[in-house]
Amino acid sequence: MSAHERRRPCQGPLSVTVRDSRAGGGRVADVIREAHVNGIKLVYREEGDPASPPLLLIHGRTANHNDWNGITQHFAARYHVIVPDLRGHGASDHPGEYPLPGMAEDIAGLLDHLGVARATLVGHSLGGMVSYLLAMTHPGRVERLVLEDPAPPRPLAGREPIVEDGSTGFDWRMMHDTERQFLDPDPGWLKGLERITAPTLVLSGGAASPFDAAELAALIPGAELVTIEAGHLIHTSARGPFLRAVDDFLNGRLSGG
């Protein structure tokens, strides 16, 4: 496992439903649910008012929905926040096959399950790649797109080999399968970035990041780039600047509106 993918221990998931005491209120707090989509079980966390605009937080490789603890609550003040465990991660199924386009279809299936036609996607690393694959394949389903330090779909060089070290909480077959796709991505993915129509924010971790997010931003029509010198785990290493940048983008306060 890459050092960039190691995370602090997260608290376990909460499973409490809280309804707003105000008349007509319907806010949901930290509910863990599951959906059967695309032939697998996806577990997801739900928070916020289901009547609010939907926003998905999609974690990076080896993580799960708990990677967004605190950030989930921030966005739930004004969004209906859905936080899945990707296949091969957390409590979702570990089917043994991990094509990145299939992982994007899992998310599309989750939107179908929820009856959501369009949603804002915020994806970190692997979750960012899943998000941009969904946005290029189903452009009409993405309201806005936030990509936190993902790899561009070009062959990655100089990668250390994956060494299984006993870590749990994810499927090691997922590590090997996704790594092969990082090293030799489908050439069509690069061209597919041109099909993204959603307003897009790309966040780069700067000099300490393993990926060239600036290159990715240049390949997506109209994408805005914000660099936060925090390394790959921007949302944990620099939570305040991360939230300000995403809030500004979602509220139309960056240059592109």
MARMI-168800 format. One line per 4 residues: number of its first residue (from 1); for each residue x, z, y of N, C-alpha, C. Coordinates in nm, 3 decimals, decimal comma. Atoms other than C-alpha are relative to their C-alpha. Layout:
BEGIN
NUM	X Z Y X Z Y X Z Y; ... $
% end
This chain:
BEGIN
1	0,083 0,000 -0,119 0,000 0,000 0,000 0,087 0,000 0,124; -0,075 0,003 -0,126 0,124 -0,082 0,348 -0,015 0,132 0,074; 0,008 -0,120 -0,082 0,209 0,208 0,572 -0,105 -0,014 0,108; 0,100 0,023 -0,104 -0,020 0,047 0,828 -0,139 0,031 -0,049 $
5	0,132 -0,020 0,055 -0,313 0,103 0,593 -0,026 0,144 -0,039; 0,021 -0,140 0,033 -0,259 0,474 0,529 -0,071 0,070 0,114; 0,082 -0,065 -0,101 -0,507 0,693 0,709 -0,002 0,149 -0,023; 0,018 -0,144 0,011 -0,565 1,056 0,782 -0,118 0,027 -0,092 $
9	0,117 -0,034 0,082 -0,798 1,232 0,535 -0,124 0,008 0,087; 0,126 -0,002 -0,074 -1,158 1,188 0,646 -0,092 0,104 -0,059; 0,102 -0,088 0,051 -1,440 1,434 0,617 -0,094 -0,078 -0,087; 0,096 0,065 0,088 -1,689 1,358 0,346 -0,123 -0,043 0,076 $
13	0,117 0,051 -0,069 -2,006 1,170 0,434 -0,109 0,105 0,009; 0,116 -0,084 -0,016 -2,302 1,358 0,570 -0,121 -0,075 -0,053; 0,119 0,064 0,054 -2,643 1,291 0,422 -0,124 0,070 0,054; 0,109 -0,071 -0,067 -2,881 1,448 0,674 -0,076 -0,099 0,086 $
17	0,083 0,081 -0,088 -3,171 1,272 0,840 -0,054 0,087 0,111; 0,049 -0,074 -0,116 -3,253 1,389 1,192 -0,091 -0,092 0,080; 0,092 0,077 -0,082 -3,557 1,264 1,379 -0,006 0,060 0,140; 0,006 -0,045 -0,139 -3,564 1,283 1,758 -0,131 0,075 0,023 $
21	0,119 -0,082 -0,022 -3,805 1,554 1,870 -0,089 -0,056 0,110; 0,082 0,057 -0,107 -3,927 1,345 2,163 -0,111 -0,084 -0,059; 0,112 0,080 0,048 -4,259 1,168 2,127 0,045 -0,142 -0,025; -0,035 0,137 0,034 -4,208 0,841 1,950 0,144 -0,018 -0,038 $
25	-0,142 0,013 0,032 -3,842 0,918 1,882 0,021 -0,035 -0,145; -0,025 0,038 0,138 -3,691 0,772 1,568 0,147 -0,007 -0,032; -0,144 0,007 0,023 -3,318 0,840 1,577 0,036 0,055 -0,137; -0,048 -0,040 0,131 -3,146 0,864 1,240 0,145 0,044 0,014 $
29	-0,136 -0,050 -0,012 -2,828 1,070 1,205 0,065 0,012 -0,138; -0,086 -0,015 0,117 -2,570 1,023 0,931 -0,076 -0,006 -0,132; 0,069 0,022 0,126 -2,788 0,888 0,653 0,083 -0,096 -0,084; -0,070 0,088 0,093 -2,613 0,739 0,350 -0,103 -0,070 -0,086 $
33	0,097 0,079 0,076 -2,809 0,458 0,189 0,076 -0,101 -0,086; -0,061 0,108 0,077 -2,744 0,178 -0,057 -0,092 -0,120 -0,002; 0,073 0,127 0,007 -2,847 -0,185 -0,080 0,059 -0,082 -0,114; -0,047 0,089 0,106 -2,824 -0,431 -0,368 -0,005 -0,142 0,055 $
37	-0,011 0,130 -0,066 -2,702 -0,757 -0,217 0,110 -0,082 -0,066; -0,105 0,090 0,048 -2,507 -1,059 -0,335 0,052 0,042 -0,139; -0,035 -0,038 0,135 -2,506 -0,922 -0,689 0,072 0,133 -0,015; -0,072 -0,128 0,007 -2,348 -0,584 -0,603 -0,075 0,107 0,080 $
41	0,052 -0,111 -0,080 -2,432 -0,241 -0,463 0,094 0,023 0,118; -0,074 -0,039 -0,120 -2,321 -0,177 -0,106 -0,057 0,132 0,050; 0,039 -0,126 -0,061 -2,331 0,177 0,027 0,030 -0,010 0,149; -0,021 0,007 -0,145 -2,371 0,213 0,402 -0,053 0,127 0,066 $
45	0,039 -0,113 -0,082 -2,408 0,480 0,666 -0,083 -0,053 0,116; 0,092 0,043 -0,106 -2,684 0,458 0,924 -0,012 0,110 0,104; 0,019 -0,097 -0,108 -2,711 0,627 1,262 -0,057 -0,071 0,121; 0,060 0,055 -0,121 -2,909 0,573 1,581 -0,145 -0,036 -0,021 $
49	0,142 0,035 0,002 -3,257 0,449 1,661 -0,016 -0,139 -0,061; 0,019 0,133 0,059 -3,367 0,163 1,431 -0,063 -0,102 0,094; 0,056 0,093 -0,098 -3,547 0,015 1,731 0,105 -0,053 0,098; -0,107 0,043 -0,090 -3,216 -0,023 1,918 0,071 -0,123 -0,056 $
53	-0,073 0,117 0,050 -2,995 -0,334 1,894 0,095 0,039 -0,113; -0,086 -0,034 0,114 -2,807 -0,342 1,562 0,147 -0,029 0,026; -0,145 0,014 -0,012 -2,429 -0,294 1,554 0,063 0,046 -0,131; -0,069 -0,034 0,123 -2,212 -0,298 1,241 0,146 0,031 0,029 $
57	-0,141 -0,036 -0,003 -1,874 -0,123 1,213 0,056 -0,027 -0,139; -0,052 0,044 0,130 -1,664 -0,280 0,935 0,146 0,041 -0,010; -0,131 -0,065 0,013 -1,358 -0,089 0,817 0,107 -0,095 -0,053; -0,114 0,074 0,052 -1,013 -0,210 0,719 0,028 0,030 -0,147 $
61	-0,034 -0,010 0,143 -0,848 -0,233 0,380 0,040 0,143 -0,036; -0,020 -0,132 0,060 -0,836 0,090 0,172 -0,084 0,109 0,064; 0,079 -0,102 -0,068 -1,072 0,272 0,412 -0,144 0,000 -0,053; 0,143 0,002 0,029 -1,448 0,337 0,400 -0,074 0,034 0,129 $
65	0,078 -0,021 -0,123 -1,729 0,417 0,643 0,049 0,120 0,080; -0,048 -0,118 -0,072 -1,568 0,752 0,729 0,113 -0,031 0,097; -0,107 0,038 -0,093 -1,288 0,565 0,906 -0,051 -0,009 0,144; 0,060 0,014 -0,133 -1,531 0,529 1,198 -0,062 0,130 0,049 $
69	0,056 -0,128 -0,045 -1,619 0,900 1,227 0,027 0,021 0,149; -0,012 -0,019 -0,145 -1,680 0,985 1,592 -0,038 -0,125 0,075; 0,035 0,128 -0,064 -1,699 0,619 1,691 -0,143 -0,038 -0,034; 0,139 0,024 0,039 -2,022 0,584 1,494 -0,095 0,071 0,096 $
73	0,088 -0,078 -0,086 -2,178 0,861 1,702 0,001 -0,052 0,144; -0,010 0,055 -0,136 -2,052 0,709 2,027 -0,096 -0,117 0,018; 0,084 0,119 -0,015 -2,229 0,379 1,967 -0,146 0,027 -0,034; 0,138 -0,030 0,039 -2,539 0,540 1,813 -0,084 0,047 0,117 $
77	0,078 -0,038 -0,118 -2,639 0,659 2,160 -0,084 -0,115 0,052; 0,077 0,114 -0,051 -2,758 0,305 2,234 -0,014 -0,115 -0,099; 0,013 0,103 0,103 -2,732 0,103 1,912 -0,051 0,062 -0,130; 0,028 -0,036 0,139 -2,868 0,117 1,560 0,126 -0,036 -0,079 $
81	-0,133 0,022 0,056 -2,531 0,159 1,389 -0,005 0,002 -0,152; -0,008 0,015 0,146 -2,473 0,043 1,032 0,148 -0,009 -0,035; -0,143 -0,009 0,033 -2,138 0,126 0,869 0,017 -0,012 -0,152; -0,009 0,016 0,145 -2,088 -0,023 0,521 0,137 0,036 -0,055 $
85	-0,121 0,005 0,080 -1,828 0,043 0,257 0,009 -0,141 -0,056; -0,017 0,133 0,057 -1,698 -0,305 0,176 0,012 0,009 -0,152; -0,019 0,000 0,146 -1,698 -0,405 -0,190 0,144 0,038 -0,033; -0,133 -0,045 0,038 -1,405 -0,245 -0,367 0,048 0,122 0,075 $
89	-0,036 -0,114 -0,084 -1,406 0,048 -0,124 -0,107 0,107 -0,010; 0,093 -0,111 -0,007 -1,563 0,392 -0,117 -0,098 0,001 -0,114; 0,104 -0,012 0,101 -1,893 0,427 -0,299 -0,068 -0,132 -0,033; 0,054 0,131 0,037 -1,976 0,055 -0,303 0,059 -0,044 -0,133 $
93	-0,047 0,048 0,129 -1,934 -0,138 -0,626 0,142 -0,053 0,008; -0,133 0,056 0,018 -1,588 -0,237 -0,747 -0,011 -0,111 -0,104; 0,032 0,102 0,099 -1,676 -0,569 -0,910 0,121 -0,070 -0,061; -0,120 0,062 0,055 -1,316 -0,682 -0,967 0,034 -0,134 0,059 $
97	-0,024 0,128 -0,068 -1,347 -1,001 -0,761 -0,022 0,021 0,149; 0,001 -0,033 -0,142 -1,274 -0,996 -0,389 0,031 -0,119 0,090; -0,020 0,111 -0,094 -1,296 -1,337 -0,221 -0,049 0,042 0,139; 0,040 -0,042 -0,134 -1,304 -1,279 0,154 -0,132 -0,065 0,045 $
101	0,131 0,055 -0,037 -1,590 -1,529 0,206 -0,114 0,070 -0,073; 0,102 -0,076 0,071 -1,783 -1,338 -0,061 -0,026 0,133 0,065; 0,019 -0,126 -0,071 -1,724 -1,016 0,128 -0,081 -0,022 0,127; 0,082 0,033 -0,117 -1,866 -1,185 0,437 -0,145 -0,021 -0,040 $
105	0,137 0,020 0,048 -2,170 -1,290 0,235 -0,065 0,133 -0,037; 0,055 -0,133 0,023 -2,211 -0,927 0,129 -0,062 0,056 0,128; 0,050 -0,052 -0,128 -2,253 -0,838 0,497 -0,124 -0,078 0,043; 0,120 0,079 -0,030 -2,496 -1,126 0,550 -0,118 0,049 -0,083 $
109	0,105 -0,052 0,086 -2,692 -0,994 0,253 -0,050 0,136 0,045; 0,041 -0,130 -0,053 -2,693 -0,646 0,404 -0,091 -0,019 0,121; 0,088 0,030 -0,114 -2,838 -0,789 0,726 -0,137 -0,043 -0,049; 0,128 0,042 0,057 -3,108 -0,958 0,517 -0,077 0,121 -0,051 $
113	0,064 -0,120 0,056 -3,179 -0,631 0,337 -0,062 0,087 0,109; 0,046 -0,083 -0,112 -3,220 -0,454 0,673 -0,102 -0,072 0,088; 0,090 0,077 -0,083 -3,435 -0,731 0,817 0,056 -0,029 0,138; -0,069 0,022 -0,127 -3,178 -0,792 1,091 0,038 -0,147 0,011 $
117	-0,031 0,141 -0,018 -3,158 -1,147 1,222 0,137 -0,020 0,064; -0,126 0,011 -0,074 -2,863 -1,095 1,462 0,054 0,140 0,025; -0,062 -0,130 -0,023 -2,616 -0,812 1,505 0,134 -0,018 0,068; -0,136 -0,007 -0,050 -2,303 -0,719 1,692 0,089 0,053 -0,111 $
121	-0,096 -0,041 0,103 -2,002 -0,689 1,459 0,127 0,052 0,066; -0,129 -0,056 -0,041 -1,699 -0,466 1,518 0,080 0,018 -0,129; -0,075 -0,005 0,124 -1,437 -0,520 1,248 0,147 0,028 0,023; -0,143 -0,033 -0,009 -1,092 -0,370 1,199 0,076 -0,062 -0,116 $
125	-0,093 0,050 0,101 -0,813 -0,552 1,011 -0,073 -0,086 -0,103; 0,076 0,075 0,100 -0,964 -0,672 0,681 -0,145 -0,017 0,044; 0,137 0,010 -0,050 -1,304 -0,592 0,832 -0,014 -0,101 0,112; 0,002 0,103 -0,102 -1,213 -0,815 1,124 0,001 -0,139 -0,060 $
129	0,000 0,130 0,067 -1,135 -1,102 0,889 -0,136 -0,029 -0,061; 0,135 0,017 0,055 -1,465 -1,048 0,709 -0,097 -0,036 0,113; 0,090 0,025 -0,113 -1,636 -1,045 1,050 0,016 -0,142 0,053; -0,012 0,137 -0,055 -1,484 -1,370 1,173 -0,040 -0,105 -0,103 $
133	0,050 0,093 0,100 -1,560 -1,540 0,841 -0,153 -0,007 0,004; 0,146 0,000 -0,014 -1,923 -1,432 0,878 -0,042 -0,074 0,126; 0,036 0,064 -0,127 -1,929 -1,549 1,241 0,019 -0,150 -0,003; -0,018 0,146 0,008 -1,796 -1,894 1,151 -0,098 -0,064 -0,098 $
137	0,089 0,054 0,102 -2,026 -1,935 0,850 -0,147 0,012 0,041; 0,137 -0,026 -0,045 -2,343 -1,789 1,005 0,002 0,032 0,150; -0,016 -0,032 -0,143 -2,288 -1,821 1,381 -0,125 0,054 0,066; 0,123 -0,046 -0,062 -2,652 -1,761 1,462 -0,034 0,145 -0,028 $
141	0,031 -0,138 0,038 -2,640 -1,414 1,307 0,085 0,103 0,075; -0,093 -0,092 -0,067 -2,370 -1,268 1,531 -0,029 -0,002 0,150; 0,031 -0,012 -0,143 -2,470 -1,144 1,876 0,128 0,007 0,082; -0,131 -0,014 -0,061 -2,123 -1,032 1,982 0,098 0,039 -0,110 $
145	-0,101 -0,018 0,104 -1,797 -1,006 1,791 0,120 0,072 0,059; -0,119 -0,075 -0,041 -1,520 -0,747 1,829 0,094 0,004 -0,120; -0,099 0,009 0,107 -1,206 -0,805 1,621 0,119 0,088 0,037; -0,108 -0,094 -0,028 -0,963 -0,513 1,613 0,121 -0,030 -0,088 $
149	-0,129 0,025 0,062 -0,613 -0,629 1,521 -0,008 -0,061 -0,139; 0,002 0,068 0,130 -0,697 -0,868 1,236 0,111 -0,104 -0,008; -0,097 0,109 0,019 -0,459 -1,122 1,089 -0,067 -0,134 0,025; 0,051 0,138 -0,006 -0,510 -1,486 1,187 0,002 -0,060 -0,141 $
153	0,004 0,060 0,134 -0,594 -1,707 0,887 0,114 -0,100 -0,021; -0,120 0,077 0,031 -0,239 -1,837 0,850 0,079 0,074 -0,106; -0,079 -0,071 0,101 -0,001 -1,761 0,563 0,089 0,106 0,065; -0,081 -0,109 -0,052 0,161 -1,424 0,627 0,133 0,005 -0,074 $
157	-0,134 -0,003 0,059 0,535 -1,404 0,570 0,059 0,139 0,017; -0,072 -0,125 -0,012 0,765 -1,110 0,515 -0,078 0,123 -0,042; 0,081 -0,112 0,046 0,505 -0,892 0,346 0,071 0,074 -0,113; -0,054 -0,078 0,111 0,628 -0,609 0,127 -0,095 -0,010 -0,119 $
161	0,089 0,005 0,117 0,498 -0,629 -0,230 -0,083 0,127 -0,011; 0,088 -0,115 0,019 0,208 -0,403 -0,313 0,050 0,082 -0,119; -0,042 -0,093 0,106 0,313 -0,101 -0,516 -0,111 0,102 -0,018; 0,107 -0,095 0,026 0,037 0,100 -0,677 0,058 0,141 -0,006 $
165	-0,059 -0,133 -0,014 0,095 0,465 -0,590 -0,095 0,113 -0,037; 0,093 -0,105 0,040 -0,203 0,650 -0,732 -0,107 0,032 0,102; 0,104 -0,023 -0,100 -0,412 0,639 -0,416 -0,136 -0,039 -0,058; 0,135 0,024 0,051 -0,786 0,649 -0,482 -0,093 -0,031 0,116 $
169	0,100 0,031 -0,101 -1,104 0,559 -0,299 -0,020 -0,149 0,021; 0,014 0,146 -0,007 -1,064 0,184 -0,345 0,050 -0,056 -0,131; -0,040 0,069 0,122 -1,001 -0,069 -0,619 0,135 -0,068 0,022; -0,130 0,064 -0,015 -0,637 -0,168 -0,662 -0,006 -0,150 -0,025 $
173	0,016 0,145 0,018 -0,757 -0,508 -0,785 -0,035 -0,066 0,133; 0,031 0,051 -0,134 -0,899 -0,553 -0,434 0,128 -0,020 0,081; -0,126 0,013 -0,074 -0,553 -0,491 -0,290 0,075 -0,127 -0,040; -0,074 0,117 0,048 -0,393 -0,757 -0,506 -0,073 -0,131 0,035 $
177	0,078 0,121 -0,024 -0,675 -1,009 -0,463 0,001 -0,037 0,148; -0,001 0,031 -0,144 -0,694 -0,980 -0,084 0,141 -0,036 0,047; -0,137 0,034 -0,040 -0,315 -0,988 -0,055 0,032 -0,145 -0,029; -0,022 0,142 0,031 -0,308 -1,324 -0,230 -0,063 -0,089 0,106 $
181	0,067 0,080 -0,102 -0,554 -1,452 0,030 0,068 0,014 0,136; -0,079 -0,013 -0,122 -0,342 -1,313 0,314 0,121 -0,094 -0,005; -0,121 0,081 0,013 -0,039 -1,497 0,179 -0,031 -0,149 -0,006; 0,037 0,140 0,016 -0,224 -1,821 0,107 -0,147 -0,018 0,033 $
185	0,141 0,011 -0,037 -0,550 -1,838 0,305 -0,052 -0,142 -0,014; 0,066 0,130 0,005 -0,797 -2,120 0,269 0,026 -0,073 0,132; -0,026 0,072 -0,126 -0,690 -2,386 0,523 -0,125 -0,022 0,085; 0,123 0,021 -0,074 -1,053 -2,431 0,619 -0,037 0,114 0,093 $
189	0,032 -0,113 -0,087 -1,067 -2,085 0,772 0,053 -0,020 0,141; -0,059 0,021 -0,132 -0,837 -2,187 1,056 -0,089 -0,091 0,084; 0,089 0,093 -0,070 -1,057 -2,481 1,151 -0,135 0,063 0,028; 0,131 -0,063 -0,015 -1,365 -2,267 1,102 -0,013 0,090 0,120 $
193	0,007 -0,085 -0,119 -1,271 -2,041 1,392 -0,062 -0,072 0,118; 0,059 0,078 -0,108 -1,380 -2,324 1,620 -0,152 0,005 -0,001; 0,146 -0,003 0,012 -1,737 -2,277 1,494 -0,060 0,132 0,048; 0,051 -0,127 -0,047 -1,765 -1,923 1,627 -0,059 -0,018 0,139 $
197	0,070 0,017 -0,128 -2,019 -1,921 1,908 -0,027 0,133 0,070; 0,028 -0,130 -0,061 -2,061 -1,547 1,970 0,107 0,035 0,102; -0,103 -0,057 -0,088 -1,887 -1,392 2,271 0,090 0,093 -0,082; -0,095 -0,068 0,089 -1,571 -1,248 2,117 0,106 0,074 0,080 $
201	-0,111 -0,080 -0,052 -1,329 -0,971 2,206 0,099 0,021 -0,113; -0,107 -0,027 0,095 -0,996 -0,957 2,023 0,088 0,110 0,058; -0,085 -0,111 -0,040 -0,806 -0,629 2,044 0,130 -0,008 -0,077; -0,133 0,001 0,061 -0,432 -0,640 1,979 0,062 0,138 0,013 $
205	-0,072 -0,126 -0,003 -0,228 -0,334 1,888 0,135 -0,008 0,066; -0,125 0,015 -0,074 0,067 -0,475 2,078 0,123 -0,013 -0,087; -0,129 0,024 0,063 0,433 -0,469 1,981 0,012 0,064 -0,138; -0,010 -0,070 0,128 0,384 -0,225 1,692 -0,097 -0,052 -0,105 $
209	0,096 0,056 0,096 0,112 -0,433 1,527 0,070 -0,094 -0,097; -0,058 0,097 0,095 0,195 -0,628 1,210 -0,056 -0,140 0,015; 0,069 0,128 -0,009 -0,032 -0,915 1,318 0,003 -0,055 0,144; 0,002 0,067 -0,130 -0,047 -1,168 1,602 -0,145 -0,025 0,040 $
213	0,139 0,013 -0,040 -0,395 -1,103 1,734 -0,016 -0,095 0,118; 0,008 0,093 -0,113 -0,315 -1,303 2,047 -0,018 -0,143 -0,048; 0,018 0,135 0,056 -0,284 -1,616 1,834 -0,144 -0,019 -0,044; 0,138 0,010 0,044 -0,623 -1,544 1,681 -0,093 -0,022 0,119 $
217	0,085 0,014 -0,118 -0,781 -1,504 2,025 0,005 -0,141 0,056; -0,015 0,136 -0,053 -0,643 -1,842 2,129 -0,073 -0,104 -0,084; 0,064 0,094 0,092 -0,812 -2,006 1,830 -0,152 0,009 0,001; 0,145 -0,019 -0,004 -1,165 -1,874 1,899 -0,050 -0,040 0,138 $
221	0,046 0,048 -0,132 -1,355 -2,054 2,177 -0,047 0,114 0,090; 0,042 -0,096 -0,101 -1,383 -1,836 2,486 0,035 0,145 -0,028; -0,029 -0,139 0,034 -1,242 -1,524 2,321 0,082 0,068 0,109; -0,077 -0,082 -0,093 -1,109 -1,247 2,542 0,097 0,086 -0,080 $
225	-0,104 -0,079 0,066 -0,790 -1,063 2,451 0,031 0,123 0,084; -0,044 -0,124 -0,063 -0,715 -0,700 2,534 0,107 0,060 -0,089; -0,110 -0,061 0,076 -0,384 -0,546 2,427 0,008 0,148 0,033; -0,014 -0,145 -0,012 -0,361 -0,172 2,368 0,121 0,038 -0,084 $
229	-0,126 -0,027 0,070 -0,010 -0,061 2,277 -0,012 0,125 -0,087; 0,029 -0,113 0,088 -0,118 0,159 1,989 0,032 -0,029 -0,146; -0,020 0,036 0,139 -0,018 -0,028 1,674 -0,130 -0,045 -0,064; 0,109 0,063 0,073 -0,256 -0,142 1,405 -0,130 0,082 0,003 $
233	0,119 -0,086 0,009 -0,495 0,157 1,400 -0,046 0,041 0,140; 0,032 -0,026 -0,140 -0,615 0,125 1,759 -0,111 0,104 0,013; 0,117 -0,087 -0,017 -0,945 0,304 1,709 0,028 0,145 -0,037; -0,037 -0,139 0,029 -0,772 0,614 1,571 0,117 0,046 0,087 $
237	-0,118 -0,039 -0,079 -0,441 0,610 1,763 -0,027 0,003 0,149; 0,032 0,007 -0,143 -0,598 0,526 2,100 -0,151 -0,014 0,016; 0,146 0,009 0,004 -0,966 0,604 2,066 -0,059 -0,022 0,138; 0,055 0,015 -0,134 -1,034 0,639 2,439 0,013 -0,142 0,054 $
241	-0,013 0,139 -0,045 -0,886 0,302 2,540 -0,079 -0,099 -0,085; 0,079 0,087 0,089 -1,050 0,141 2,235 -0,146 0,001 0,043; 0,142 -0,009 -0,036 -1,395 0,268 2,330 -0,027 -0,059 0,137; 0,021 0,057 -0,133 -1,352 0,173 2,695 0,001 -0,152 -0,005 $
245	-0,008 0,146 0,009 -1,249 -0,182 2,606 -0,125 -0,058 -0,067; 0,117 0,051 0,070 -1,535 -0,228 2,359 -0,125 0,019 0,086; 0,116 -0,021 -0,087 -1,790 -0,071 2,594 -0,004 -0,101 0,115; -0,004 0,098 -0,109 -1,675 -0,294 2,880 -0,044 -0,137 -0,048 $
249	0,037 0,131 0,055 -1,710 -0,600 2,659 -0,150 -0,006 -0,031; 0,140 0,001 0,038 -2,051 -0,506 2,521 -0,092 0,008 0,121; 0,080 -0,011 -0,122 -2,174 -0,426 2,872 0,025 -0,114 0,097; -0,022 0,117 -0,084 -2,045 -0,755 3,012 0,092 0,022 0,117 $
253	-0,088 -0,032 -0,114 -1,777 -0,599 3,232 0,138 -0,060 -0,012; -0,127 0,072 0,007 -1,481 -0,801 3,103 -0,016 -0,134 0,068; 0,000 0,120 -0,086 -1,387 -1,128 3,268 -0,102 -0,104 -0,042; 0,092 0,104 0,047 -1,601 -1,347 3,047 -0,146 0,040 0,007 $
257	0,141 -0,046 -0,005 -1,913 -1,129 3,088 -0,065 -0,002 -0,134 $
% end
